[in-house]
Amino acid sequence: MRNVTDSSDPSRDRPAPRNVAVLAIADKNPIVRAGLADFIARDDRFLIRDMLTSGAEFIALCERSRIDVGVIGWGLPDMTGGDVLRAIKRRGLPTRVVVYTGDYSPGVLREAVKSGAWGVTSKADDPAVLIETLASVRAGRMSIPYIDISQLATDPLENLTVREQELMRALAKGWTNEQIASRIGISRNTVKYHLKNLYEKIGASNRAQAVAMYLSSASNR
């Protein structure tokens, strides 16, 4: 690995040539971080400044150092990739962020693009796809391979059934599964079954993401 800068190295903030893109990687999995660093470091177009665990660390690094391109996982220990993207946008930071995720659902894609991602790649893709994406983003071009753009334009909440809409409103109110079961008049197992189907339908990974999508959709109506 030629050009990964160790975070304990006082020279890690040394200036990089302008023709080399400075990268940072943030992912909760140390094996993923190391694998990405090893693969990307073989390409002389990139210099990896640091490998980080959390979204907060990634944002802080982008604030204090030149980070041209960031590669982040979607599910970080302290926040989602969407939270990181929105923070980068709010702070007006120039870092172009590529989301590298195992969750390739329309909901994640939609949120990533709306939140300001320059690229989205799947962990199931060949690693060469990530390198191509990074090269495109480095050159100032958005890169979201193999995506049906119509998926991003359609609001998945528009096609919910009456029962699914009822469940979404209950989730937005903060009701537990037990409260939903009691107030709607179904069993807890039935609630779990409906919620599982609901998350899959709208492309949400969990309850918090489903509520965020619901509130975002409601605010845009």
N, C-alpha and C positions, 0 to 999 in steps of 0.2 A: 504494500500500500504506500504509494509515493507521496501523496499530497493531503493526507488527513492531519490536521493540526490538533494535537492533544490539548485538552482544556486546561491542563496544569502547566503547559508550556508558556512562559512569559512572552514568547514571541508570537503567540497565536493571533494577535491583532496586527501582525506586520502587514504593510501594504501589499496588495496583490496586483499584478499587472492588469491593466484595463481590459486586455483581451481575454482575461480569465474570469469566469463567473465565480463569485464567492458564494458557497452554499452552507446551509445549516440544516440538520436533520433532527426532527422531533418525533419520537415514537415511544410508546410505553414498553415495547418489547426490545430488550437489549440485543437479542439475536437478529431482529430485523434491522436495528440501527447499525450493527456491525456489518451485516451482509450488504446493506445499501452503501455504506461507506467504502467497503472493499471494492464493490463493483464500480461505483461512480469514480473512485480515485484513480482508476486505470485510464480515465479519459482526461487528457491534458487541458481540455477546455474548462475544467472545473477544479476549484480548490475548496475542500471542505473545511470550514472554519471551526465547527463544533457539532457534537452530537448530544442531544438533550432529551430529557424524559418528559417534561411537562410543557403545557401551552404557555404558562407564565414565564418560564425560562426562555422559551423561544421568542416571545414578544419582547422581553427585556433585552435579549441579545440583538434583536433587530433595531432596537432603539439606540443602543450604544455603539454598534459596529456596522460596518458595511456588509450587508447580506443581500446579495443580488437576487438569489433564488432560494426559497425554503421548500423542503419536502417534509410534509407532516402527515401523521396518521389521523384518522377521523376520530377515533376514541382515545383521547389522552386522559391521564389520570385525573386531571383537574378541570377539564373542559372539553368540549367537542371541537372538531375542526372548524365548524361554523363559527363558534365563539372566537377562535383565533383569527379567522379571516375578518370578522367584523371589527375586532380590536385593531388589527393592522390598518383597516380602512379608516376607522375613527381617528387614529393617530396620524394619518397621512403618511405612513411609512412607505418607502419605495420598493420594499421587498415584494417580489412576485412569488406567490405561493402555489405549489403543486400539491394536491391532496393524493396521497398514496394509501389506498384503503382496500380492505377485504369486503366492505359493504358497498356493493355496486348497485344499490336499489335506486329507482327514480327519485325517491325522496331525498336521499343523500346528494345525488347529482344536482337536483334542483336547488337545494340549499347551498351547496358549494358554489354553484355558478352565481346565484343571486347575492351571495356574501362576498364575492370578489375573487374566487379562485382563478388563476391563470391556466391551470391544467388539472386534470383528474385522471389518474390511472389506477388500474386494479392490481392487487397483489397476485391475482391469477394470471396476469399478462406475462409475456416473456420480458425479462429485464431490459432487453433492447428497446422495448416500447417506452419505458421510463426514460432512458437516455435520449431517445428521439424527442420525447415530450420536453425534457429539460432543455435540449438544444433549441427547440422552437420558442419556448418561453424566454430563454436567454436572449433570443433575437427579437423579442417583443411581440410574439404571436401567441394568442391563446391556443391551447392544444388539449382537446378532449376527445381522444380516439374512440371510435366505434360507438358513438352515442346517437340515439334517435332524438334529434332536437325537439321533435313534437312532444316527447315525454316531458321536456323541461317547460314547455309552454302551457301544458294542461294542469289545472289544479285538481289533484286526486280527490280532494274533499268534495268536489262537485258531484261525484257519483256515489256518495254514501247512501245507504238505505236509511229509512226512518229510524230503525233501531240503532244503526251505527252512528247516526247523528246524535241520538239520545246518549249513547255511550261517550261520544266526544265531549258533549256538554258536561256530563258527569265528571269526566277526567279533568276538564278545565276548571271545575269547581273544587278540585282536590279531593274528591271522594275516594275512599278506599274500595277495594273489591267487595268487602263485606257490606259497605254502605250502598254500593251500586246494586248488589244482589237484593238487599232488603227493600230499597226504594223502588226498584224497577219490578221486583217480584219474580226473580229468577235465582237459580242456585249459584253458589260461588264458582263451581266448576264450569257452569254455563257462561258465567262472566269471563273466566279465563279463556274459554274457547272462543268467545266472540272477540275478545281483545286481541288474541293471537291473530285471528283472521283480519281484524281491522288494521293492525300494524303492517301485515303483509300487503294489504290492499293499498295503503297510502305510502308504503315505503319507509315506515318508521322503524327504528331499531328498538325503541323502548317507550315507556309511558311519557317521559319528559320530552322526548323528541316529538311524539304525537301531539302533545299539548302545545308545544312551540309552533308546530305547523298549523294547528287549528287557530291559534291566536293571530299568527301572521296572516292567514287567509282571511280571518274576520276583519282585520284592520285594513285590508285592501279592498273590501267590498264597498 
